[in-house]
């Protein structure tokens, strides 16, 4: 099992990048860079590429609606070159509020678009022939009756470092998870409870895996949560730091009836709590919403406690198929974040 983490994108990006150098030295395997509706992740990842040597760098996520498929492929090839083959392409549909509200682009057929984008990216990276694609959403080159000049298929100018770049999909809905298991190298779930993963996603994963090409190999999975290793109640209380994030996603990431994370909380068995959290959050009562996040939800999505307990949580994630333990390291006492990573590495082995 590898160790991954998410770059703090809501604060001082340059400081987060400097801190990454210490996490890299401590053995962090992969850093994910989000985009959401803040700074674009591509410029940040290019900056990280220049500051690091060994840690792998991944987008988590590049929204599929905000760039053309070929630009996504070019960007991934460029970052893979800048990192000497350390890049991971994480794609996702984001949500209607961000895509339609912030980007002004219609949120339509995320599954179909994702499938076509991955097909196009892989053709670009292989560079075996001029790029052509005739799908439902994307036509390359543009058909003659729509083009302003006679259409011509092109190849990417540079030769990509790798003809296949690891491609991950952020997914929590059953159909999207099935697509991920079928076509992607890796899966990026969120609010992952390992003990309930099979009940929620088992059928979808099995359905997609049955269609999976053997050359893709086993599906990689990155999941985890807040990690604090130490004795005493002060350590276990650190899982409370997850309240605001869970309340934000379950309560505020989407409208009523169109919140994927709220639906996930319901599928985990927290139907009443999910409904109440959403009502409070959407009415502006964020603190009250956070207070309703169940303790059980917090504990099962975190790794906070004595080393033996954290080892049990690691084993649970591993048993659920997690290949990249995704953690937010929280120092305890005079610890540093890199020391948390080092101790976690000793647990993972």
N, C-alpha and C positions, 0 to 999 in steps of 0.2 A: 504494500500500500504506500502511495506517495502522499506528501503533504502539500496542500495548496491553500491559498488565502486570497482575499479580495482586497485590492488597493482601496484605501479610504478616498473616495472621490468627492465627498461633500466638504472637505476641509482644505488645508494647504497641500496642494498636489506636489509641489516641490519638496516639502518636508516628507510627505509620504514616500516619495521616490528615494530620498536620501535614507530613510529608515529601511527601505527595501534592501539596500546594500548589506545591512547587518543581518536581516532575515535570510538573505542569500548565503551569507557566510555560515549561518547556523544550520543550513541544510534544507531551506525551503525549496521545494521542487518546482512549483508553478504559482505564478501570481496572475490573478484575473483582474481585468480592468473594465469597469462598467461605463455606460454612456448615459442611460436614462435621458434626462433633459437638462444635463449639465454641460461641462466641457466635452468636446468630442473625444472619444477614446483613442482614436488613431494617433493624434499628435502626442498624447500621453504615452502610448506604447512605444512610439518612436524615441521619445525622451528616455524611457526606461531601457530601451535596447542599447543606448549609448552608455548607460551607467552600470550595466550588469554584464556578467560573463557566462554564468551557468544556469541561472533560474529561467525556466520557460515562461513565456508571456502569452496570455490568452485574452481574447475579447469576450466579455461576459456581461452584456452581449452587444453585437452589432445588429440593430433592428433591420429586418429585411425590407422594409418599405422606404427607407430613407436613402438608399443607394441603388444604382443599377446592378444587376448580377455581375456584369463584367468589371465594374468598379470594385465590388467586393472581392472578386478574384484577384484583381491587380493589387489591391491593398494588402491582401493576405500574402501574395507573392513578394511584395515589397518588404513587408515586416519580417517575413521568413528569411529574406536575404539580409536585412539589417541585423537579425539575431543569429545568423549562421545556423538556421534550421531549428530555432527554439520556439517558433510561433504556433499557437493553436487558434483556430477560427471558431469562435462561439457565436452562433446565430440565434435569433429569436424574433418572435412577432411583436414583442412588447404588448401594448394594449391600446384599445380605441382612444382612451383619453389622451395618451401621449401622441399617437400617430395622427389622429384626426385633429386634436386640440392644439398641439404644438407644431406639428409638421404640415397640417392641412392636406393630408393624403388619406384617401379612402381606405379603411381597414377591411379588406375583403380577401377571402379564400387564403388564409395564412398557410394551410397545409399544402395546397397546390403550389403556391409561390415558393415555399421552402424547398419542396422537392425539386422544382425546376432550377432554383438558384444553385443548389448543391450539384446538380447535373452539369450546369454551365461552368461552375467553378472548377470542377474536376477536369472538364475538357480543356479549359484555359491552361491549367497547370501542366497537363500532359503535353500540350503543344505538339500534338501529332499531326494536326491538319488545321487549316483555317477554320475558325469557329463558325459553326452553324447550329441553329436550334429552332425548332418549330413547335412551340408548346401552346398551351392555352393562354398564358400570360405574357410570354416573351418570345419574340421572333427576331432571330439574328442570322443574317442581316435583316433589316426592315424590308418587308415585301415591296416589290417594284411599284405596285400601285399606291403605296404610301410614301415612298422615298422621293426626295427632291433631286437626287442624282442616281445613276445606275448603281444598285447595291453591290457591295464587294465584301466578301468574307475576309477577315484578318486574323493573324496570330498575334499573341503578345510578343513585343519586341525582344525583351530579355528572356533568357532561359531561367525559369524558376530554379531555386536551390533544390527543391524537392518536387517531384511530379505528383505527389499526394500529400497534402497538408492536413493534419488531424482536424476534423470538422465536428463540432459539438452543436447540439440543439438544446435550448432552454425550453422545457416542456413540462406541463403538469396535467393537461387534459388527456383523456384516454386516447383519442385519435392521434393527437400530436406525439404522445409517448410511443404509440405503436409505430408511427412514421419514423421516429428517432431510432427505435430498435431495428428498423428495417434498413435505413440508409445512412445513418450517422456513425462516426467513430466514437462519439461520446455523448452522454446525456447530462444536462445541467438541471436538476430539479431544485426546488426551493421549499423551505419548511419541511424538510425530509425527516420523517419518523421511521427509523429502520424497522422497528417491530411491526409497523402497520403498512409498510411499503408493498408487500406482496398482496395484501387484501385490497389495496387501492389500485395498484398498477400491474399486478401479476398477470392478469389476462391480456392487457394491452402489450406488455413486454413480450409475452409468449407469442402473441399474434404477429408482432413485427419481426421477432427473431426467426420465425418460421419462413419468412420471405427474405432473410438477410443473406447477402452474398458472402460465401466463405472467405474470400480474400480480405474482407473487412476485419476479420478476427472478432474476438469477444467485445461486447459493448463496454466502454469505460464509463464510470459514473463518478461525479464529484459532488459530495454532500457532507454536511457536518454542522458546526455551529460554534458558539462561544466556547473557548477552551481556557480553563483556569485549573491549575494543578496544585493542590495543597490541602492542608488539614484545617478543620474547623468550619463553623457556620459562616464565617466571613467569605469563605471560598464558594460555598454552595449558593450564597446569596447573590453572587455575581451573575448567576443566570437571569436575575431580574433585569439585567441590562437588555435582555432580549424583548422585553415587553413592548417598548416603543416600536420596534421593527415589526413585530407580529401584528400589533394593532394597526399600524400603517397599512400593511398589505391586506390583512383580513378586513379591515374597516374602510380604508380610504383609497385603495388602488382599484378604482372602477366605480361604476354606478350600481345601484340596486339591480339585481338580476343579471349583472354583467361584470362580476368580480370573480376572476378565476381562483384567486387565493381564498376567498370566502367559501367558494364551492369546495375547495380542497379541505378546509377546516371542517366543513360539514361531513365530508366523506371519511374523515378521521374519527368522527363521532362527536364533534363539538358543535352540533347544530344550534342549540339554544344560545350558547355563548357567542357563536359567530354572528347570529342575527342581532344580538344585543350590542356587540362591539361595533358592528356596522352602523346601527341606528345612532349610537352615541357619536361615533367618529364623524359621520356625515352631518351631524347637527352641530359640530364644532366642539364637542366635549371630549377632547383627545385624552386627557388624563383619566377621565372616568372610563373610557374605552380600554385604556391600557390596564386599568385595575381589574378588568374582567377577563383578561387573558388567563386561562387555567394554568395552575402550577404544573399540572401533568404535561401540558403542551410545552411549557418552558423546559422542564427537566428532560423530556425525550428528544428535544432538538438541541441540547447543549451537552458539553463535556466538562462539567465543573465539579471538582471534588478531589479526594485523595487519589494518589497515583493508581491504586488498585481499582478504584471506581472508574476512573478515566479509562483504564485498560479494558474494563467490562464494556464501556460505551464504544470504544474502538472496535472491540470484537463484534458488537451488535451491528455496527455500520459495515464491517467487513462481511459479516454473514448475509447482509442485504445486498451484497454485490458492489459496494463502494470501492473504487480503485484509487481515488484521490480524496483523502480526508480533508474536507474544506473547513478551515478553522479561522476564528478571529481570536488571536492569542491575547489573554489578559494577564499581566504580571501580578503575582501575589507577593506581598511583603517587599523585599529588596530585589526581587526578580526583575528581569527585563523581558521584553517580548521575544527577542532571539533565544533567551534561555528557556522560555516556554516551548519554543519550536524544538530545541535540542532535547528537552526532556520527553516531548511527544515522540520524537524520532526514536528514542530509546524504547518507548512502549511499542511503537509500530514494528520496530525491528528492521 
